[in-house]
Amino acid sequence: MRGCLTVCRSVYGRLGVRVCAGVLLASAFSFSEEFIQDLGESSVFTTTDVEKPLQASSSYAEVKPEAWEGRGLSAAEVLAALPGVQYYRQGGVGSFQTVSIRGVAAKNIVVCIDGIPLNDASGGAVDLGTIDLNQVEKIEVYKDRVPAKFGGRGIGGAINFVTKGSRPAETVLSSDERKSGRVLLSYGSHNTWEASTQLLSRLTDSASVSASLSARHSDNDYEFSSNNKTPSNLEDDFTDTRRNAEFTEYSGLFKARILHANGVFSTLNFNFSLAEGGNPGRDDYQTSVAGYKGEFASAVYRAELPQLWNWLWLELSLTGRFEKAVSHSYYPLDHLGYVSSDFLKYGAAGYSLVPEILANYSSEKIEANLRLSLDMSYYQGRGSSKPWNLTRYATTVSGDVMYNILKTLSVGGEGAVLFIKDDIHGGEYVSPVLSKKLTSAEDRDVSFMGRGFMRYDAPDSRYGGSLSFGRLFRAPQLMELYGVYPGVVSNTDLCDESALRFEVGGYYMIPKSKTVLRATYFETSIKNAIYWVSSGNFMKPLNIGKSHIRGLEAELESKPKKWFTAILRATFQKTEDESSEPYYNGKMLPYEPARSYYAEAKFDLPYHFDFTWTSEYRTRIFEDRTNRIKQPAVDLHHLSLGYNPFSKTRLVFSLRNLTDEIYRTTYSPFPTPGREYKLTLTQGF
């Protein structure tokens, strides 16, 4: 269970997956499809199949498989190549990984698969380490908002992983093709391997199916430099090996699409994943028996109705979801080899049912969308914890509208309203002085978000611009309000986290050299941010966070020659904690660098070869709100060499972290791998 796994690992040492605007103004607007393609496969920005309002903002990006296949990248690392996005990882393949967007923490970012949010009752960040990119067709990134179609709930934006087979067979296969598919095999450092297969078939002119199966594994037994529990003394450091860090995952999906005689399109989607791994803990406190298991499954039925009255489109859908995560360990001496009878096994299982209605109106001047959904979620404990059940009923009304004042000027807005009802069925939490039975839930206030935007985008112009302003929010989740794990103290008085966000941007194109320059200035003020505060062996969530974030993103994408593509990206930001607590006030927000840079160069070579070089750099970051635990600046370089001997065959060899085999480990509680290699074969049929 992705979200609950986050809370369990964070709270219990991975017992769940842990708690210059004056320079260039840029906004990724709708360039023509031909222009985007001319930028080469490494371009990740919008294409013409994206709805018109999103094409007018540099705050939207699409990432395609060419950005990750064969290059040994995780989902978090792929996303961090975009300006304004930073990533954090706790180890190798399958380890807990998250991203922040424009200085906003990962727990405030809505992560979806095919539009279904993965954020759940835990209130923690979604673990991107459990996302298998072999199942993904593209990644949609919304940096400034959570679109109405995802419910509009979230401060830091949204990430949507679109799985393979999302496009109907009739848009992929030629008229004489009935099926297509591919197989991917990969092997790399630390006994890391991947295998996946996909099939797309057109059964009849009105019916098509797609299916995919994938497996991946890594021993994760990489070497790292241990500080020997003395971070300030470099003389006693030694090389150690990561143990009990293996990871295995199996995933699959099935999709069917049928056109009925009455003009209705029916779509049925089913996907699942099973993950299991060890949990070694900190590099200076490795355990031998701790581990975790995660399960996820969802089924979605969607009906797309024919156009009504020549102006209205309706979609009806019903989503069912199950997720489960359990972590286990012996406590407290298993790292020394003792077999304690105090075996701890904690986790949760969640069930959700979400019916929704989506309506779309489109005319020459106006385009509008409305979404009404009811999310019924039920969670119950697993493992050694005393029995508990939590239920939430959440009704969301969200919508957006855009009005074309002129052919070159548009204004619009979006909003969402959330109604929540929680029910408590048993359960118990432990405080420093007593144990208290949970018998009822506090009434929650209605939450809302609103955002307005304006854009200029002349079809034949070399430049354009946009600005937006809005209020966003995230409601406290069930575990934050009614946490029932030992050592977690509930807080039913939590308020919504909220933020005011502003951005202005623009772009400038140089068609002769096939170059585009973009930049965006952004600013965010957050209040009532929820932080878990530790006291002794207890943790309690409190609304003590207040912060101010401002920064500038700058990008250049160019293809001056047919055989050469270059991408340069930079992020400059200032993140400042403005909490009333003097220990935090004025400090930088955790895991947020002042500057980060990304450069990529791709060369199309003779004899069907291609070569890609990427470099990334970020300034130092702090791991805590008091800015006492710091990680130094990181300077990484990677390469990949591709070869296409046949039209449907591709080989890729990649090397990651070329210059340093054991980086960051002195300052990070979870060491990350050093230099790694990977060889990947993709065969289509």
Buried (B, 14 or more C-beta within 10 A) or exposed (E): BBBBBBBBBBBBBBBBBBBEBEEBBBBBBBBEEEBBEBBBBBBBBBBEEBBBBBBBBBBBBBBBBBBBBBBBBBBBBBBBBBBBBBBBBBBBBBBBBBBBBBBBBBBBBBBBBBBBBBBBBBBBBBBBBBBBBBBBBBBBBBBBBBBBBBBBBBBBBBBBBBBBBBBBBBEBBEEEEEBBBBBBBBBBBBEBBBBBBBBBBBBEEEBBBBBBBBBBBBBBBBBBBBBBEEEEEEEEBEEBEBBBBBBBBBBBBBBBBBBEEEEEBBBBBBBBBBBBBBBBBBBBEBBBBBBBBBBBBBBBBBBBBEEEEEEEBBBBBEBBBBBBBBBBBBBEEBBEEEEEEEBBEBBBBBBBEBBBEBBBEBEEEEBBBBBBBBBBBBBBBBBBBBEBBBBBBBBBBBBBBBEBEEEBEBEBBBBBBBBBEBEBBBBBBBEEEEEEEBEEBBEBEEBBBBBEBBBBBEEEEEBBBBBBBBBBBBBBBBBBBBBBBBBBBBBBEBBBBBBBBBBBBBBBBEEEEBBBBBBBBBBBBBBBBBBBBEEEEBBBBBBBBBBBBBBBBBBBBBBEEEEEBBBBBBBBBBBBBBBEBEEBEEBBBBBBBBEBBBBBBBEBEEEBBBEBBBBBBBEEBBBEBEBEBEBEEBEBBBBBBBBBEEEEBBBBBBBBBEEEBBBBBBBBBBBBBBBBEBBBBBBBE
